[in-house]
Amino acid sequence: MSSLSPTCPHCGRTDNQVKAGSHLGEQRFKCRVCKRRYLPTASRRMYPDDLRVMAINLNAEGLTARQISERLDVNLHSVAKWIQRARAEQDDASAMSSVEEQDDGSTISPVEERATGDLTARRRPTVIEVAERAGVSISTVSNYLNNRGRMGDEARDRIKTAMAALNYTPNSLVRAIRQRRTRILGVVPFGMHDLHVAANPTAEILSGIQRAVSIRGYNLLIYTNPLGAPQETGLEFLDGHIDGLLWVSPGTGETRLETVVRAGLPAVALLAGDAPAGAGFVAVDNIGGMRSLVAHLVKQGHRRIAYIGPNYAADFLERIEGYTRAHVDCGLTVDRRLLATGTAINRDWYDSQLTEDYESTVDRWLKLLSPPTAIMLSTDGWAAWMINHLRKRGIRVPEDIAVTGFDDALPARSTPGGITTVRQDFLEMGRLGAKLLMDFIDGAPVESRRVRQPTEIIVRGSTSKLGGCPVEP
């Protein structure tokens, strides 16, 4: 590069370049066009090709160079240069007809090539081509794509026909940048590796989510990394791919969700009511459900009521609290020997990985001078396991020991005789959670996004009446 005629690395101009002092012994120049100083040996600012294509598409959809510069955080002169080059290339292509020889010697233009369905065409059709074929302005096509302004049926039909003939589809990435929306919700579900397990509610929750988003025109992006993965930080949700996050887990103690909330990404947690401030949640009334279930057992004559389950998540901690509060309600004293909630129980919450901890706990209970007449489990999966375990030992259910679960999942309905349980509607939880998140994205206040679902006691054959209840709850 000649020191007498340097090229401005910012705007690419070679004229109006003047000397502007020195830096570390090297001649510095100033561009009178863009008013910037530079060193001739400085590396030129380069932008990726996809950013240039995005800018050209945005301009084709009606945005000015300045608007594109602000939207993409790109130098204004670079954007203007990209647009000028794109228009020049298009003019050159029109002047040369951009023809290709057919077998019969005739020629075919790129637009006609698309209309004939030639799959060898590599370049995507543009809004400009749609406008030309439909005989309308670019802004009219843009209004059609964005459902803005008034438009006659004839113009609408011409645009629709032109789009079909050219196989044109709007650039979703460009539209997302322009609208600052992707219309995609992220979902972080637990238990994806065990969807086949009957007691796992994840599939039912996802079904409810899908029903809600399909009505509002959203799509789902499912993150398959397991909850608790140490390599994740929460930043993977903040790359602009999603408009909001659904966190599906019995517990929300991970820092990833806190990172998301602090960054301002709308988030709603399902299954747990301990979501960070600023996030919504949909959770069942665990405490109320357990109190009602204990009261049901007490009314049937049970006084020695045991409970076994994990203590690592909000849902399970609330069920333990409901168990203890119900004893106070019914005038009973909690026998701590009948409450098994230590870390030894925290292996899993459904019945796919049974452990010796539950068996040893049952052995200990049965050796007591006053063994329990009812055993409450944290989930239906574990309740089904407990019934099978007791019956294998010759203990009748419910005649000798009553058993209850929680959730009203498939095991509660498929176990012979059925399992008395607390029902929570997972399908509705997924639907409501997605609705709350979409409402939040649209500006709904945080107070309206924190919901406790009511519970319902489902009485089945795993419990039976032993006698009257002298203390009404």
N, C-alpha and C positions, 0 to 999 in steps of 0.2 A: 504494500500500500504506500502510495506516495504521500509524503508529509504535506505536500502542497494541495492535494485534493483528497482528503480523507472522506470516508463515508460515515455518516452519523449512524451509530448502532441502534438508535432509538426509533428513528423514522425512515432511515434508509436513503436520505437525501445526500447528494454529493455537492450541490451548490449551496452557497451561503454558509460555508464553513469557515470560521475565522479562528485565529490563534487566541487562546485565553490563559496565558501564563503557563506554568509548568508544575509537575507533580513528581517528586522524587527524581528530579533530573530529566523527566520525559515531557515532551511538548504536549500540552493539553489544548483541546479545541472546544469551541462552542458552536452549536447549530442555531442559526438565527431563525430557523423555521419552527423547531419545537422548543427552542430556548433552553436546551440542556447542554451541559458540559460533559466531556468524555475524553478518554485516552484512546488513541488510534489502535493500540494493541489490546484494548479491553475486549473481552469475549462478547459477542453479540447476544442479546437476549433472544432466546429461542422459545417458542411455544409449541406444544405437541400438536400433531396434525388433527387429532379429534377435536381440539379446542377451536381450530380454524374452521373445520366443517360445521361445528356447532354455531359459530358466529354467523357463517353464511346462511345457515338454515333459519336462524333467528331473524336475520335481515329479510329473508324471503317471506317470513311470516309477518312482517310489518314493523319490526323494531328498528330504530335508528342506530347509527354507529355509536353515538354517545350512550344510549340505553344499553346496548350490548356491552360496551366497555365497562360500564358500572356493574352490570349483572354478572359478567364473567371475570371481573377484576383484571382486565387486559388493557394495555396501552391503547388509547384512542386512535393514534395514528396507525398502529398495527391493524386494528379492526378496519379502519378505512381502507388501508392498503389491501387487505384480504377481500373486501367487498368489491373494490375496483378491479382487482385481478379476476375475480369470479365473473363479473359482468363482461370484462374484456374477453375472457375465454368463451363465454356464452355467445357473444357477438361474433367472434371468430368462427365458432362452430356453426352459427347460422349462415354466415357468409360462405363458408365452404360446403354447406349443406350436410356435413358430417355423414356422408353416404357410405353405404357398404354394398358391394356387388352381390346380387342374388344369382341363383343358378341360371335364370333366364336373361341375365344381363341388365335387368332393371335395378333401380336403386331404392333404398328404404332409409328413412330418417330415424334417429333415435326414438322420437316420440311414436312414430308409426311402428317401430320395432317392438315397443312395449305393448302397443295395441294389438299386435298379432300374437302376443304371448310368447315371444322368443325368450327362452330361459337363459340364453347366453349373455343377455344384457347384464352388465355388472353394476352400473351406477344406479342408485336409487332415484326414482322420479322426484321432482321438486314441486313446491307450491307454484312456482312460475309456470311449469309445464302444465299443471292442472288448470291454471287460470287461462293460459293460451288455448288449450283444447276446449274449455268450456265457454270461451268468449266473454270472460268477466275479468275484473281487476283482481290483483293479488289480495288486496284488503277484503274483497268480497269472499274469496276462498278462506281467508283467515277468520272472518266472522262466522262462516259456515262451520269451520272446524271447532271454534270456541263457543258456538251457540250464542253469538252476540248480534245485536242489531236486528233490523227488520229485513226480510228477504222474501221475494216472491217465490211461489212454488216452481215456476219455470226455471229460474236461476238455480234454485236448490237442486232440481232434477238434473240440470246440465252439469253441475259440479259433481253430483253423485255419479253420473254416468262417466264423466271424465276420470274420476278417481278409480272407478272399476276398470276402465279401459287401460289405464296406465299402471294398474296394480299398485296404486299409491296408498301408503299408510302413514299417518302422522308420526313424526319422530317423538317417541314417548319421553326420551331424555330431554330433548329441547323443550317439550311442553312442560315437563316437571320443573325445569329451571325457570321457565317463564312464569308459571303459576305458583312456584315455590311449594309445589305439592307433587308427590309421586303416586298418591292414592294406593299406597302399599303399607300394610301393618305388619310389623315384626312380631313373631310369636316365639317365646322361649319355653317349651314344654318339658316337664320332667317325665321320666319313665318312657321315653320314646323307644328304648331298647326292649321294653316289656309290654308293648301294646297288646300282645296276645293274652296277657294275664287277665283273667275275668274280673278281678277286683280293681284293675287300673282304670280310673275314670278319664284318662287323657283323651282317648279317642272320642268319647262322648262330648267332652268339652270342646274339642276341635271341631266337631260337627256343628255344635251350636254357634261357634265363632264364624264358621263358613256361611251358615245361613244368614247371619246378620250382615256380613260384609258384602255378600252377593247382592243384597237389596240396595245397598248404597254405592255400588260400583267400585269397591275396593278389592285388592288382591292381598294374598298373604305370603310372607317370606318367613319360613320356619328355620330357626337356628338350631342345628342338631347337636352342637357341643353340649355335653352334659352339664347340668347345674353344678356349681362347685368346682369347675375346671380351674386349676390354679393359674393357667397361662392367660386367662382372659382378664380384662381390666374394665370392660364396659364401653370402651372406645369403639369396639366393633359395631355398636348399634348407632354410632353418631356420624357415619360416613355419608349421610344424605340419602341412603337407599329407602328409608322408611319414614313415614309421617308420625308414627307412634308405636309403642311397644306393649304387648300383652305378656305378662310374667305369670306363668302357670306353674305354681308350686305350693305345697303346704306351708312353706316357710320362705320369708323374703330377707333373711339375714345377710345375704351376700352384698358385698360392696358394689358389685356391678350395677345393681338397680339404683343405688344411691348416686352413683356416677351419672347415670342416665337422667335422673331427676334434677340433679344440680346443673346439668348442662341444658335443661329446659325442654328436653324431649318429652312429649306427653306419654304417660305410662299408667297402666292399670294392672294391678295384681289380682289373680284369681286364686281361690282356695285359702287365702290367708289375709287376716285383717291387720297385720303389723306392717303395712306398707309405709315407706318413708313419707314424711310430710311433703306435700306437693304431688303425690301420686294418688290415684284412685284405687279402690279395691272392691271386689265382690266376694264375700265370704258368708258361710252359713253361720247361724246362731248356735255355735258349738255349746256354749254354756247353757243356754236355754234348752237345747236338745237333750243334753245329758241330765239336766235336772228333771225334765219330764220323764225320761227313761228310768231314772232311779225311783221317782215317785210311782211309776207304774209297777216296778218290782216290789216296792214297799206295800202297795195296795194289794198285791198278790200274797203278802205274808212274809216276804223275805226280809231278814234283818242282817244276815251275814253276807254282804255283797262285796265281791272282790273286783278289782280292776287291774288290767295289765295292758301296757302300751308304751310307746316311746315318748320321750320328753324333749325332742330336739327341734320342734317346729311349732309355730303359733297355734295351728289347728289342734294339735295333740295336747299342748299345754292348756288350752282352753277347755278341752274335754276333761282333763284332770281337775281343773278348777270347778267345772260343772258337777263332777262326781262328789267332790268334798262339800261344796255348797248345798247340794241336795241332801246330804246327810244332816246338815244343820237344819234345813227346812223341815225334815221329817223327824227331828228330835233324836237322831242317832249319832253315836260317836264313831268317828273314823278309826278303824283298827289299822294302823300303819302296816301290820303284817300282811294285810289283804290288798295293799297298794304296791304294785310292782311297776316302777317307772324309771329304773336306773339306766345307766349307759349300757348295761348288758342287754337291754331290750332294743337298743337302737341299731338293729341290723337292717331292717327293712320294714315297710308298713303294710305290705301285702303278702300273699301266701306263696310266692314263688321261691323264697329262700328261707325255709324253716330252720330254726336253730334249736339247740339243746336248752337254751335259756327258758323257753316257754315250758318245756317238759319238766325241767328241774323245779320251776316255780309251782307247777301243778302238784308235783310230788310233795313239796313243802306244805302247800295248803291242805292237802288231804291228810297229812300227819298231825294237823292241829287238833286239839281236843274239841274245838268247835269249828269244823271246816266250813267253808262258804257254801251257801245254798244257791248262789247265783254268781256267775262270772261275766263281767262286762269286758268286751274287747274294743280296741280303738278303731277297728275296721271290720267289715263283713268278711274279708278274706281270712283274717285271723280267727274270726268267730267260727267260720266253717271248719278251719283246721282244729279248733278246740273241740267242737262237737265230735268230729271223727276220732280225735285222740281220746276223749272221755269214753266214747262207746267201745273203742278197742280195749279199754281197761275194764269193761263191764259196768260202766256207770251210765245210767239211763239219763237221757235228756228229753224232756225237762223234768221227769219225775224225781230224779235224785238231785240234779243240779240244772238250773236254768242258765241259758247262755244268750247274750245279746251282742249285737254288732253296731256298726255306724256306717251310713252312706246309702243303704238300700241299693247296693251294687248287685251284679248278677249272682254272686254266691248266696246272697240272702234269699233270692228267689228260686235258685236251682237246687239248694240243699234239701234233701227229703224232709218234709214237714215245714220247711221255711225257717228263716231266722228273724226274730223280733229285732227291729232296728230303728234308727233315726234316718229318715229320708231327706236327702238333699238332691235338688234337681240340677244335675251337671249340665244337661243340654241347655237349660235356661240360664245357668251361670255363664256358659260360654257366649250365648247370644247377648245377654245383658252386658257382660264385660266388654264385648266388641262395640256394642252400641254406646256405652259410656265413653269409651276411648274415642270413637268418631265424633261424639258430641263435644268432648274435651278439645279435640283438634279444631272444631268449629267455634270454640270460645266459651263453652259451658263452665261454670264455676266449679272449683274443686269440691265444695260441699255436696254437690249433686252427684259426685262420682264415687261416693263411699257408701256402699249398700250392704246391709246384713239380710240375707235371705231367711225367711221363717222356716222352721222345721216341722216335721210331721212324724208322729210315732206310728210305725207299722207293726202291728202285733201278729205274730205267726206262731208256729208250733214249737219253737225252742223255749218258750216260757209258759208256765201254767200257774193257776191259783193254788196257793198253799194254805191260805186262811185269811181271816180279816186283818185289816190294817188299823191298829188302835190309834195311830197318829196320822191325822190328815195333813198332807203337805200344803 
